[in-house]
Amino acid sequence: MIGRCLINALNAALATASILLLIWTGAFTAASARERTCLRGVNIAGAEFGGYEGPYGESYIYPTDATLAWAASRKTTVIRLPFRWERLQPELYAALDPAELALLKQTVAKAKQHNLTTILDPHNFAEYRDVKIGQGSVTVEAFADFWRKLGPEFSGDPRVLYLLMNEPEGVTATTWFKAAQAAILAIRGVGADNLVLIPGTIWTGASHWFDDLPGGSNADVFKGIADPANNFAFDIHQYLDADFSGRNATCPRTADALKALQAVTIWMRQSGFQAHLGEFGGTASPDCLNGLAKVAAYINGESDVWIGWTAWAAGDWWGDYALSLQPQGSIDTPQMTALKPFLTTSDGSPAVCGAAPN
């Protein structure tokens, strides 16, 4: 009799848990299925400057209100905000640093005052204190722990997106997949329903998405990604210069870059996924300006797959950086002038991107 009672109680508990899981997942899925304002804007660099040591205001800086106001005045809807994992979590598995977290939260709050969505971007290239994820003490679980702690801080805020990592490199697709999957489950495990952006390896370049390297290609490995909330997109980057690095003065490979983006678009559509172009950019060279316009036009035209783009890069400390989008005075840079027509619809209102198919 006792055994039968225990079995009945267990069955009842499992049934209740199943119902709660369906409700939880269904609520997340309903949220992710809505159309959304296209996320078109700029990266605002500065908080990732100076390595991971040095005082605030001298080694690194978060965007000033003037910079955020400038971005909003250009009708952008989103900023991508790079910062350093080591500053926010000075020791693995430790609590988040209160001062650094306060700076991050202040920036997000100021961005929201300007009606800007923020993409949180740990700008670490899949490493912590120069050690790659999956090596030594920088385990997959250590990375998941970071997101387990950061996830609740902006949970429930649709104006904050979680980019898992900037440009993973030096790790295999298999290793990075394990880390990304663990981070997604950590974020959902603390109840955070924010849209998650997932990069691939090899700097998450569209031109490398299908590269068959040891550990597999991004295209093969990341078909298996799973999100209990069903609220994610991939973070893709693509530059237009000779080696797709964004470090050269001209952009002779715009046609090749567009072919790579087209191939990724087909993969996303066939797989039922969406993507965001997190980085692309160029100098004021005429071929770069032409390339920037072509890329923005292409991404805008595939809005069922691409939920938007953020060009590289604005920021208070760039000075005469050749790719800077932020003006030194009141006159826009040639790059920003080239991109402005693609930030909004023809009547100047924000564009709407398609509902998530995944």
Secondary structure, DSSP 4 states (H G I P E B T S, - for coil): -HHHHHHHHHHHHHHHHHHHHHHHHHHHHHHHTS-EE-EEEEEE-STT-STT-S-BTTTB-PPPHHHHHHHHHTT--EEEEEE-HHHHSSSTTSPPPHHHHHHHHHHHHHHHHTT-EEEEEE--TTEETTEETTBTTB-HHHHHHHHHHHGGGGTT-TTEEEE--S---SS-HHHHHHHHHHHHHHHHHTT----EEEE-SGGGBGGGTT---TT--HHHHGGG---TT--EEEEEE---STTSSS-SS--TTHHHHHHHHHHHHHHHHHHT--EEEEE----SSHHHHHHHHHHHHHHHHTTTTEEEEEEEEE-TT-TT-TT--S-SSSSPPHHHHHHGGGTS-TTSSPPEEPPP--
